[in-house]
Amino acid sequence: MITGTDLLHISLVRINLDRTDLERAGVIDSGERGDKAWSNFGTDMDTFIRKLAAPRRDALASIISRRAAAMANVNRAEAR
């Protein structure tokens, strides 16, 4: 189950992803081939995600999951 804090972390990670992150993970192509995808990501992220092929969507989910978990770990450590 996703908590409100989890949702906040996911949202923060999503809006802070840059093109290099997506290219490295294979979510979008690098260079000119990825220009349209990068533009779509920035313009309408929800539609971009819905239209991604499953392997690319899984790669994006992996990035977001790892970073959100790291953010949660930092928050837990700071709360101690």
C-alpha positions in Angstrom: 0.0 0.0 0.0 1.3 3.5 -0.9 1.1 6.0 1.9 0.7 9.7 1.6 4.4 10.1 2.3 5.2 7.5 -0.4 3.1 9.4 -2.9 4.9 12.6 -2.0 8.3 11.0 -2.6 7.2 9.5 -5.9 5.9 12.9 -7.1 9.1 14.6 -6.0 11.2 12.1 -7.8 9.1 12.3 -11.0 9.4 16.1 -11.3 13.1 16.0 -10.6 14.1 13.5 -13.2 16.2 14.9 -16.0 16.8 13.8 -19.5 20.1 12.1 -18.7 18.4 9.9 -16.1 15.8 8.7 -18.6 18.4 8.1 -21.4 20.7 6.1 -19.1 17.8 3.9 -18.0 16.6 3.3 -21.5 13.3 5.1 -21.0 14.0 7.4 -23.9 16.5 7.3 -26.7 19.5 9.6 -26.5 20.3 12.5 -28.8 17.9 13.7 -31.5 16.0 10.4 -31.5 14.8 11.2 -27.9 13.9 14.8 -28.4 10.2 14.2 -29.0 9.9 11.8 -26.1 11.7 14.2 -23.8 9.4 17.0 -24.9 6.3 14.8 -24.3 7.7 13.8 -20.8 7.9 17.5 -19.8 4.6 18.5 -21.4 2.3 15.7 -20.3 4.0 13.2 -18.1 0.9 11.1 -17.4 0.2 10.6 -21.1 3.9 9.9 -21.7 3.8 7.2 -19.1 0.6 5.6 -20.5 2.1 5.4 -24.0 5.5 3.9 -23.0 6.2 0.4 -24.1 6.2 -2.0 -21.1 10.0 -2.4 -20.9 10.5 1.4 -20.9 7.7 1.8 -18.4 9.3 -0.8 -16.1 12.7 1.1 -16.4 11.0 4.3 -15.4 9.2 2.7 -12.5 12.6 1.2 -11.3 14.2 4.7 -11.3 11.3 6.2 -9.4 11.1 3.3 -7.0 14.8 3.4 -6.1 14.9 7.2 -5.6 11.7 7.3 -3.6 13.0 4.5 -1.3 16.3 6.4 -0.9 14.3 9.6 -0.1 12.3 7.7 2.5 15.4 6.3 4.1 16.9 9.8 4.4 13.7 11.0 6.0 13.7 8.1 8.5 17.3 8.7 9.4 16.6 12.4 9.9 13.7 11.6 12.2 15.9 9.6 14.6 
